[in-house]
């Protein structure tokens, strides 16, 4: 599949960058041991550094096992590779939680009553907001090109409807244009990241943001560093999307309160969740 390319920004800290450079420069088992020793010496490190420690240690272990190859099926890869390379990055995130293995998309459930033509779809990985219950990141894991193409079209449709849902909350296709839906495809050891935006005209643009792969042997340390360099910016990107949506809805609520504008969409999750009035707190109680 051919797509426009808009590169994923390398949003990593200096410490994270140093670790990834050290990983890319590894050449021998002795280099691996030296890197691991330096990673586990420090205490009171950030969750992202803890993630890098776990991911790099897991990679070294799986390479030493010599069991990572082209015959690995989806279940084996999910248990032995994806769990620490991908899922572990979001384990301690207070904003989102992970739904795994054939889980239903929130947007299809939310839109089902209003659009009976939209069937519920299952996804291999969903990163869902603890606050508004919508899906900020999806990922499918498939071993073949044909399955990957089918799942990409499914994910693209889901994220387009997610943008429509956010647009309904904001009441503006212009504002929702500041948000980006992110979906990923993992085919065996390869990861591809796509972004989707909605234009003021209501049309969608889909583009490729990044790609990387994990080699079955330990001689390609730089490729492994490249993949980890993608995971952390994705985590920050979806967090930024969440913060933008909150800020825009809060601005709408503030304007409505100041101008007694009763046209604000009451389906907006943050109008009550982030409101300061007593009525807002009652709404939270009813929702929980």
Backbone torsions as a table, in degrees:
resi	resn	phi	psi	omega
1	UNK	NA	134.0	178.2
2	UNK	-99.4	136.9	-179.0
3	UNK	-141.4	159.2	167.6
4	UNK	-62.0	154.2	178.6
5	UNK	-118.5	119.6	171.5
6	UNK	-127.4	105.0	-167.9
7	UNK	-62.6	144.0	174.4
8	UNK	-70.6	126.9	179.0
9	UNK	-64.8	137.8	-178.6
10	UNK	-82.6	75.2	-176.4
11	UNK	-87.2	83.0	177.4
12	UNK	-132.8	156.3	179.4
13	UNK	-80.9	168.3	178.9
14	UNK	-62.3	-38.6	179.6
15	UNK	-67.0	-42.6	177.3
16	UNK	-62.7	-41.2	179.1
17	UNK	-63.0	-41.6	179.8
18	UNK	-60.6	-42.7	-179.8
19	UNK	-63.9	-43.0	-179.0
20	UNK	-67.7	-36.1	175.4
21	UNK	-64.1	-44.3	178.3
22	UNK	-60.4	-38.5	177.4
23	UNK	-64.2	-45.2	-177.8
24	UNK	-64.8	-23.9	-178.2
25	UNK	-89.3	-4.7	178.2
26	UNK	-64.8	145.4	178.4
27	UNK	-136.1	-23.5	-175.3
28	UNK	-134.7	170.4	176.0
29	UNK	-62.7	-33.9	177.1
30	UNK	-62.6	-39.8	176.4
31	UNK	-63.7	-39.5	178.1
32	UNK	-60.3	-48.0	-178.3
33	UNK	-63.6	-38.0	178.5
34	UNK	-64.9	-42.0	179.3
35	UNK	-65.2	-45.7	179.7
36	UNK	-61.9	-40.2	179.2
37	UNK	-60.5	-42.3	-180.0
38	UNK	-70.3	-33.0	-178.3
39	UNK	-69.6	-36.2	-174.0
40	UNK	-95.3	6.7	178.4
41	UNK	-77.2	-32.5	-172.6
42	UNK	-89.6	145.4	172.9
43	UNK	-109.5	170.2	177.6
44	UNK	55.3	45.2	177.5
45	UNK	-96.1	166.3	-178.6
46	UNK	-71.4	163.8	178.3
47	UNK	-63.1	-32.8	178.7
48	UNK	-67.7	-36.7	176.2
49	UNK	-67.7	-39.6	176.1
50	UNK	-61.8	-38.8	176.9
51	UNK	-62.0	-46.3	-180.0
52	UNK	-61.3	-38.7	177.7
53	UNK	-61.1	-47.3	-178.6
54	UNK	-65.7	-42.0	-177.9
55	UNK	-66.0	-45.5	-178.8
56	UNK	-67.4	-42.6	177.8
57	UNK	-62.0	-41.8	178.4
58	UNK	-64.5	-40.0	177.6
59	UNK	-61.7	-46.4	180.0
60	UNK	-61.0	-39.9	179.4
61	UNK	-64.1	-45.8	-176.2
62	UNK	-69.9	-31.5	174.3
63	UNK	-66.7	-41.6	180.0
64	UNK	-66.6	-28.3	178.9
65	UNK	-70.4	-22.4	-178.4
66	UNK	59.1	29.1	-179.5
67	UNK	-108.5	2.5	177.3
68	UNK	-89.3	113.3	-176.8
69	UNK	-154.9	-177.8	-175.3
70	UNK	-73.0	-10.5	-179.3
71	UNK	-91.5	-5.5	-179.9
72	UNK	-62.9	131.6	178.2
73	UNK	-88.1	176.2	-175.1
74	UNK	-60.7	-42.3	-178.8
75	UNK	-64.7	-41.2	179.6
76	UNK	-65.6	-44.9	-179.5
77	UNK	-63.7	-39.0	-179.5
78	UNK	-63.7	-41.7	-177.5
79	UNK	-76.2	-36.6	-169.5
80	UNK	-106.6	-12.3	-179.1
81	UNK	-128.6	-56.3	-175.2
82	UNK	-62.7	-32.6	-173.8
83	UNK	-58.8	-41.6	-178.5
84	UNK	-98.5	-22.6	178.5
85	UNK	-79.5	-35.1	-172.9
86	UNK	-115.8	-63.0	-173.2
87	UNK	-59.8	-38.8	-176.9
88	UNK	-60.0	-27.4	-178.7
89	UNK	-63.4	-26.8	-175.0
90	UNK	-108.2	7.6	-171.4
91	UNK	-62.1	-41.0	-174.9
92	UNK	-107.2	19.3	-179.8
93	UNK	-75.7	123.6	-177.9
94	UNK	-78.6	-17.9	-177.5
95	UNK	-84.8	-33.4	-173.7
96	UNK	-127.2	163.7	169.5
97	UNK	-136.7	155.3	-174.5
98	UNK	-95.1	134.8	169.4
99	UNK	-114.1	133.1	-170.2
100	UNK	-125.9	147.4	166.8
101	UNK	65.7	95.8	173.9
102	UNK	56.1	49.0	179.2
103	UNK	-98.8	155.5	-176.0
104	UNK	-85.8	142.6	176.5
105	UNK	-71.7	135.6	179.9
106	UNK	-67.5	-36.6	-175.4
107	UNK	-65.6	-37.4	179.0
108	UNK	-68.3	-35.2	177.9
109	UNK	-68.4	-39.8	-179.5
110	UNK	-68.1	-33.8	-176.2
111	UNK	-92.5	-5.4	-173.2
112	UNK	-58.6	-42.4	-177.8
113	UNK	-65.8	-30.8	-177.0
114	UNK	-93.5	-15.6	-176.9
115	UNK	-145.1	95.1	-175.8
116	UNK	-71.9	-14.2	179.5
117	UNK	-75.8	-14.2	-178.8
118	UNK	-90.4	110.9	179.3
119	UNK	-85.2	152.0	176.1
120	UNK	-68.3	135.0	-179.1
121	UNK	-117.1	146.2	178.2
122	UNK	-101.7	145.4	-175.2
123	UNK	-131.7	149.0	-179.2
124	UNK	-73.0	-34.9	-177.6
125	UNK	-145.7	131.6	176.4
126	UNK	-133.3	134.6	171.5
127	UNK	-105.9	108.3	-171.2
128	UNK	-109.6	142.2	179.6
129	UNK	-72.3	137.4	174.1
130	UNK	-71.0	-18.7	-172.3
131	UNK	-97.7	-53.4	-175.3
132	UNK	-103.6	-5.2	175.3
133	UNK	73.0	13.7	178.9
134	UNK	-103.3	165.4	-171.5
135	UNK	-99.3	114.9	-177.2
136	UNK	-92.2	-12.5	-179.4
137	UNK	-155.7	134.0	175.1
138	UNK	-127.7	155.5	178.5
139	UNK	-149.0	138.5	174.8
140	UNK	-118.5	143.7	-179.4
141	UNK	-120.4	112.7	-178.4
142	UNK	-137.9	143.5	-175.6
143	UNK	-83.4	-20.1	-174.3
144	UNK	-119.1	159.4	179.5
145	UNK	-62.8	-41.7	-177.5
146	UNK	-63.7	-44.8	178.3
147	UNK	-65.5	-37.7	-179.7
148	UNK	-64.5	-41.0	179.0
149	UNK	-64.2	-42.1	179.2
150	UNK	-62.9	-46.3	-177.7
151	UNK	-68.9	-32.6	177.5
152	UNK	-63.4	-43.4	178.3
153	UNK	-62.8	-36.9	177.6
154	UNK	-65.9	-46.8	179.7
155	UNK	-63.7	-41.4	179.5
156	UNK	-59.4	-42.5	179.3
157	UNK	-64.6	-41.7	-179.9
158	UNK	-63.1	-44.6	-177.8
159	UNK	-72.5	-28.8	173.6
160	UNK	-63.9	-41.4	177.7
161	UNK	-70.5	-29.0	175.1
162	UNK	-64.6	-42.7	177.3
163	UNK	-63.9	-37.6	176.9
164	UNK	-63.6	-40.1	178.9
165	UNK	-64.2	-45.1	177.0
166	UNK	-62.7	-37.1	178.2
167	UNK	-63.1	-39.1	176.9
168	UNK	-63.9	-41.1	178.9
169	UNK	-62.6	-41.0	-177.3
170	UNK	-83.5	-22.3	-177.0
171	UNK	69.5	25.9	-175.1
172	UNK	-159.4	123.0	173.0
173	UNK	-74.2	-21.7	178.5
174	UNK	-70.4	-45.0	-179.9
175	UNK	-66.8	-42.2	-178.0
176	UNK	-67.6	-15.9	175.1
177	UNK	-64.5	-16.4	176.3
178	UNK	-80.1	-10.3	-178.7
179	UNK	-101.7	155.3	-177.5
180	UNK	-133.1	122.9	174.0
181	UNK	-84.4	136.6	-176.0
182	UNK	-120.5	132.0	176.8
183	UNK	-137.1	148.4	-175.4
184	UNK	-129.6	151.2	173.7
185	UNK	-120.7	128.4	173.6
186	UNK	-117.4	117.5	178.9
187	UNK	-117.5	107.8	-172.0
188	UNK	55.6	-114.0	-176.1
189	UNK	-101.9	10.0	-177.7
190	UNK	-104.7	137.9	177.6
191	UNK	-118.6	129.9	175.6
192	UNK	-124.6	133.3	-177.8
193	UNK	-112.9	130.8	178.6
194	UNK	-120.2	147.9	173.5
195	UNK	-117.2	149.5	179.0
196	UNK	-135.2	131.1	175.3
197	UNK	-128.4	154.5	175.2
198	UNK	-105.3	133.6	-179.5
199	UNK	-88.0	161.4	177.9
200	UNK	-55.3	-26.7	178.7
201	UNK	-73.8	-12.5	-176.7
202	UNK	96.5	-7.4	177.2
203	UNK	-79.1	158.6	-179.5
204	UNK	-110.0	148.2	172.5
205	UNK	-123.0	129.3	-178.6
206	UNK	-114.9	135.0	-175.4
207	UNK	-148.3	155.5	178.7
208	UNK	-87.9	132.8	-177.2
209	UNK	-104.7	-34.7	-176.6
210	UNK	-169.0	161.5	173.1
211	UNK	-153.1	150.9	179.0
212	UNK	-162.2	167.8	179.9
213	UNK	-146.4	160.0	175.4
214	UNK	-108.5	127.3	177.9
215	UNK	-77.6	147.5	177.2
216	UNK	-72.3	-10.8	179.4
217	UNK	-122.0	158.5	-170.8
218	UNK	-81.3	4.3	-177.7
219	UNK	-78.1	-9.8	-177.3
220	UNK	-109.1	62.7	-178.4
221	UNK	-66.6	-33.6	-178.2
222	UNK	-65.9	-35.2	177.4
223	UNK	-66.7	-37.9	177.1
224	UNK	-65.1	-41.5	177.9
225	UNK	-62.8	-38.1	178.7
226	UNK	-63.0	-40.8	179.8
227	UNK	-64.9	-44.6	178.8
228	UNK	-65.9	-30.3	176.9
229	UNK	-67.8	-20.5	176.9
230	UNK	-84.5	-39.8	-174.3
231	UNK	-62.0	-46.8	-177.2
232	UNK	-63.8	-45.0	175.8
233	UNK	-62.5	-33.0	175.9
234	UNK	-62.1	-44.4	178.4
235	UNK	-58.5	-43.9	179.9
236	UNK	-70.7	-33.3	-179.7
237	UNK	-65.0	-46.1	-179.1
238	UNK	-68.6	-33.4	175.4
239	UNK	-64.3	-41.1	177.8
240	UNK	-64.0	-40.9	175.9
241	UNK	-57.6	-44.6	179.9
242	UNK	-62.1	-43.7	179.9
243	UNK	-65.4	-39.7	178.3
244	UNK	-62.9	-44.2	-178.8
245	UNK	-62.9	-43.0	177.5
246	UNK	-60.6	-46.6	-177.4
247	UNK	-62.0	-41.7	-178.6
248	UNK	-68.8	-41.7	179.6
249	UNK	-69.0	-37.3	175.7
250	UNK	-62.8	-38.5	178.1
251	UNK	-64.9	-39.7	177.6
252	UNK	-64.2	-43.8	-179.9
253	UNK	-63.8	-41.8	179.7
254	UNK	-62.6	-43.6	178.7
255	UNK	-62.8	-43.0	-179.2
256	UNK	-63.3	-40.2	179.7
257	UNK	-67.5	-39.3	-177.7
258	UNK	-73.3	-30.1	-175.6
259	UNK	-111.3	10.5	-180.0
260	UNK	51.5	42.4	180.0
261	UNK	-86.8	110.9	-177.5
262	UNK	-91.8	8.7	-177.5
263	UNK	-87.8	1.2	-179.8
264	UNK	-62.8	137.0	179.5
265	UNK	-64.8	114.4	-177.3
266	UNK	-74.2	-7.5	176.2
267	UNK	-79.8	-7.5	178.9
268	UNK	-61.8	127.0	-176.6
269	UNK	-68.9	-28.9	-172.6
270	UNK	-90.4	-10.1	177.4
271	UNK	-61.9	-39.2	177.8
272	UNK	-94.2	-37.8	-175.0
273	UNK	-65.4	-38.4	-177.6
274	UNK	-103.4	2.7	179.2
275	UNK	-69.6	155.1	-176.8
276	UNK	-104.3	-5.8	-176.2
277	UNK	-77.9	164.0	177.2
278	UNK	-64.6	-35.4	179.6
279	UNK	-63.4	-35.3	178.1
280	UNK	-63.3	-42.8	-179.6
281	UNK	-65.3	-36.2	176.8
282	UNK	-64.3	-37.1	179.7
283	UNK	-64.3	-37.8	178.1
284	UNK	-62.9	-43.6	-179.7
285	UNK	-61.4	-41.4	179.2
286	UNK	-66.0	-35.3	-176.7
287	UNK	-71.4	-36.6	-178.4
288	UNK	-82.1	NA	NA
